[in-house]
Amino acid sequence: LAQKEARGLFDDPCVDSDAAPAAFGTAGGVALARRAAVDSLVLLTNDGVLPWDPAERRSNGPGPATVAVIGPASDDVRLLQGDYHYPTHLEIIYGDATDDAELLPQAGGAFSPGPHFPPTTTPLAGIRAALSGSGVTVLHEPGCDVTGDDRSGIAAAVAAAADADLVVCCVGGRSGLVPDCTVGEARDAVDLDLTGVQLDLIEAVAATGTPIVTVVISGRIHTLARVEELSSATLLAWVPGQEGGSAIADVLFGAAAPCGRLPVSLPRHVGQLPVHYNHLHTSRPFSDYK
């Protein structure tokens, strides 16, 4: 409070609301968001497919290379935000277009992705921007949703993958506080696998033989042994925010190096838990887990 008083925040009880937009969406802020997202990305596995150079990786005959961007997190700005993001919190009050438990149904999904979200670059948009002018064809098929058992879109995703030289498969979770979310405060889970039919999507696409880079966009840890087995590279993107798609493209195509490190342990299966940090190897009763 003393610091706020020193800054003069109590001098005038009213604020200039018209001046507020000047502090948001600045070039410096966008650049910082992109840098923060790049620094948070963790490259879990890589058989050499990354960084991907379309001039060197053409495998399906002559002509321009093709990249297939698939998965439910490939072009959804909502999935790039955490459960304490402003519109995410207000879903509790106003509901979201995908939420069946709206507390105020008359709001009509007033805080679904739109004017209350900052300008956001999805992985699809980031990849298209990075490959603009290169002659590379970018295909897009979501394949499935984060939750549910609808497999009707998988065939289209497989067809896109079969025609591509590289697949970027973006899967993960939906961070939030309402019942349809899979990640966040009070969003407990019975296992740590990818939800819905996302693993089925990866397995179906892997059967085409096209190299897959799987990008996991989620606010919780997942058991990824099978995902890593099927993928040429696995990138953990957490919830990278408004410039997440640009950051992912930077890493995929070598404009930036993935320098993030895991702040937590990733179990290979749920039965491995608990995973303890700094376990003191002694039988003394006072040497407890830290």
Helices and strands as residue ranges (DSSP letters): H 2-6, G 17-23, H 27-40, E 42-46, E 66-70, G 77-80, H 86-94, G 105-107, H 123-131, E 137-141, H 154-162, E 166-172, H 198-206, E 212-217, H 225-230, E 233-236, H 244-252, G 270-272
